[in-house]
Amino acid sequence: MSSNDPLLDVSRPAFGAAWERVGSYAVFEPRALARRPTVLFVFEGYEHGEIHSAYGQELLTGLVEGGLAAGVDLLMATDTRELHTKGDLGGYEGRFDAVVLSIPPRDSRLPAALLRTEIPTMVIGQRATFEIPHVFADDAAGVATAMGHLYGLGHRRIGHIAGPLHHDDALDRLSAFSTFGRAHSLSMPDRWIAMGDYTFPGPVEELTRMLSLPDRPTAIFAANDDMALGVIKVATELGLRVP
């Protein structure tokens, strides 16, 4: 039941009593379960389908499981583009006790707005350029390890499927890929680099073109697992063997 429904005031206590008898309770505002602390989860990639990616699902599962263990409820924001553009929480105001931002875009106004409040906030998946606690992966070290593995197998023509460049982690992985190539004197022409969006199957047309080149790369470093599966799919369809 929302605060805007036509339910008569005299009926509300009756509904509440009925819910109590069955072991539940009425929620009179469109908020997550109001008896426990509520965390607002703002996933930047929601409009792009990234919440349905392996990363998005693992992140959401971890938040839900962590919330259950900590005794808090999760409220998920779906209109994230508007939130980041306006720099305020709009209709979510007053309905949460803390905020988790996942990969906020670099031009987002929301982190700065949250800093002006006393709302506990955490950023996941991106280095924060502001004074907000954050958790992120060491992309440079991870790319160096992956590229070192391919190099150790004897590959000298290595392509790259990059992630969306509005994500700092995609930029970091692309930069680390280029750094490794320069350090090992690898040829890295633009035709061996394709831009993806972190989803399966990735940039199929660009992949097909890349893997059809006379001097195609002998190995490809993909910026995430979903696009790596896309590489395997396209390569297999082209009759190429994937170890």
C-alpha positions in Angstrom: 0.0 0.0 0.0 1.4 3.4 -0.9 0.7 6.7 0.8 -1.2 7.8 -2.3 -3.7 5.0 -2.5 -7.4 5.6 -2.0 -7.6 3.4 1.1 -9.8 5.1 3.7 -8.1 6.0 7.0 -10.6 3.9 8.9 -9.6 0.9 6.9 -5.9 1.2 7.5 -5.9 -0.1 11.1 -8.0 -3.1 9.9 -5.5 -3.9 7.2 -2.6 -3.5 9.6 -4.3 -5.9 12.1 -4.9 -8.5 9.4 -1.3 -8.4 8.3 -0.1 -8.7 11.9 -2.3 -11.8 12.3 -0.7 -13.6 9.4 2.8 -12.7 10.6 3.4 -9.7 8.3 2.8 -6.0 8.4 1.6 -3.3 6.0 4.0 -1.0 4.4 2.3 2.4 4.1 5.0 4.0 2.0 6.8 2.7 -1.2 9.9 1.9 0.8 11.7 -1.4 1.4 10.7 -3.1 4.6 10.5 -0.2 7.0 11.3 -2.0 10.2 14.9 -2.6 9.3 17.6 -0.3 8.0 17.5 0.1 4.2 20.4 0.5 1.8 19.8 2.2 -1.6 21.7 0.5 -4.4 22.4 2.7 -7.4 23.7 0.6 -10.3 25.0 2.9 -13.0 24.8 0.3 -15.8 21.1 -0.5 -15.3 19.9 1.1 -18.5 22.6 -0.6 -20.5 21.6 -4.1 -19.4 24.8 -4.5 -17.3 22.8 -5.5 -14.3 22.0 -8.7 -16.2 25.6 -9.4 -16.9 27.6 -11.9 -14.8 29.2 -9.1 -13.0 25.9 -7.3 -12.3 24.3 -10.5 -11.0 27.3 -11.4 -8.8 27.3 -7.9 -7.4 23.6 -7.9 -6.7 23.8 -11.4 -5.1 26.6 -10.2 -2.8 24.7 -7.2 -1.8 21.5 -9.1 -1.0 23.4 -11.8 0.9 25.4 -9.2 2.8 22.2 -7.3 3.6 20.5 -10.4 4.9 23.5 -11.2 7.1 23.7 -7.6 8.4 19.9 -7.4 8.9 19.3 -4.6 6.4 17.0 -4.4 3.3 18.0 -3.4 -0.2 16.2 -0.8 -2.2 17.3 -0.7 -5.9 17.3 2.6 -7.9 16.4 2.0 -11.5 16.3 5.6 -12.9 20.0 6.0 -12.4 20.7 8.3 -15.3 18.4 10.9 -13.9 19.9 10.5 -10.5 23.4 11.1 -11.7 22.5 14.0 -14.0 20.5 15.9 -11.4 22.8 15.1 -8.6 20.0 14.4 -6.1 18.1 11.3 -5.0 14.7 12.7 -6.1 11.8 10.4 -5.0 14.2 8.2 -3.0 14.7 10.8 -0.3 13.9 9.6 3.2 13.5 6.0 2.2 17.0 4.7 3.0 19.7 4.8 5.6 22.8 4.4 3.4 23.8 4.4 -0.3 25.9 2.0 -2.4 27.0 3.5 -5.8 28.2 1.0 -8.3 30.5 2.4 -11.0 29.2 6.0 -11.0 30.0 7.8 -14.3 32.8 10.3 -14.2 30.4 13.2 -14.8 28.0 12.1 -12.1 26.8 14.9 -9.7 25.5 12.4 -7.2 28.7 11.6 -5.2 29.4 15.3 -4.6 25.7 15.8 -3.5 26.0 12.8 -1.1 29.1 14.3 0.4 27.1 17.3 1.5 24.8 15.1 3.5 25.4 12.8 6.5 24.2 9.7 4.5 26.8 6.8 4.8 27.9 6.1 1.2 30.2 3.5 -0.4 31.4 3.3 -4.0 32.0 -0.1 -5.6 34.0 -0.9 -8.7 35.7 2.4 -9.3 38.3 4.5 -7.7 36.6 7.5 -6.1 38.1 10.9 -6.9 36.2 12.2 -3.9 36.3 11.5 -0.2 34.0 8.5 -0.2 35.0 5.0 0.9 35.4 2.8 -2.1 36.3 -0.7 -3.2 37.8 -1.5 -6.6 39.9 -4.1 -8.3 43.6 -3.6 -9.2 42.9 -3.5 -12.9 46.5 -2.8 -13.9 47.9 -5.8 -12.0 45.2 -8.1 -13.4 45.8 -7.0 -17.0 49.5 -7.5 -16.6 49.0 -11.0 -15.3 46.6 -11.9 -18.1 48.9 -10.4 -20.8 51.9 -12.0 -19.2 50.2 -15.4 -19.5 49.5 -14.9 -23.2 53.0 -13.6 -23.8 54.4 -16.6 -22.0 52.5 -18.9 -24.3 54.4 -17.3 -27.2 51.7 -14.9 -28.5 53.1 -11.7 -30.0 49.9 -10.5 -31.9 47.4 -9.9 -29.1 44.1 -8.1 -29.7 41.9 -6.4 -27.1 38.1 -6.2 -26.6 37.7 -3.1 -24.5 34.8 -2.2 -22.2 32.7 0.9 -22.3 35.0 3.9 -22.0 32.6 5.8 -19.7 33.8 3.2 -17.1 37.1 4.0 -15.4 37.9 0.3 -15.1 37.6 -0.1 -18.9 39.9 2.8 -19.4 42.4 1.4 -16.9 42.3 -2.0 -18.6 42.8 -0.5 -22.0 45.7 1.6 -20.7 47.3 -1.4 -19.0 47.0 -3.4 -22.2 48.8 -0.6 -24.1 51.4 -0.3 -21.4 52.2 -4.0 -21.5 52.4 -3.9 -25.3 54.9 -1.0 -25.3 57.0 -2.6 -22.6 57.3 -5.8 -24.6 57.6 -4.1 -28.1 54.4 -5.7 -29.3 52.6 -4.5 -32.4 49.2 -3.2 -31.4 47.4 -1.7 -34.4 44.0 -0.2 -34.0 42.4 -2.9 -36.1 43.2 -5.4 -33.3 41.2 -3.4 -30.8 37.4 -3.5 -30.6 35.1 -1.5 -28.3 32.5 -3.5 -26.4 30.0 -2.9 -23.7 30.8 -5.6 -21.1 27.8 -7.7 -22.3 27.6 -11.0 -24.2 28.3 -11.5 -27.1 30.1 -8.1 -27.4 30.9 -6.3 -30.6 30.2 -9.2 -33.0 30.8 -7.2 -36.2 34.1 -5.8 -35.1 35.2 -9.2 -33.7 34.3 -10.9 -37.0 36.2 -8.3 -39.0 39.2 -8.6 -36.6 39.3 -12.4 -36.7 39.0 -12.4 -40.5 42.1 -10.2 -41.1 45.0 -11.9 -42.9 47.2 -10.8 -40.0 44.6 -11.4 -37.3 45.8 -11.6 -33.7 46.7 -15.1 -32.4 45.2 -14.2 -28.9 42.7 -11.8 -27.6 42.5 -10.2 -24.2 38.9 -9.4 -23.3 38.1 -6.8 -20.6 35.5 -9.1 -18.9 34.2 -12.7 -19.0 31.0 -11.9 -20.9 32.9 -10.5 -23.9 35.5 -13.3 -23.6 32.6 -15.8 -24.2 31.6 -13.7 -27.2 35.1 -14.0 -28.6 34.9 -17.8 -28.3 31.5 -17.8 -30.0 32.6 -15.7 -32.9 35.9 -17.6 -33.3 34.1 -20.9 -33.3 31.6 -19.7 -35.9 34.6 -18.7 -38.1 36.1 -22.2 -37.8 39.0 -21.1 -35.6 40.2 -23.3 -32.8 40.0 -22.0 -29.3 42.2 -24.0 -26.9 
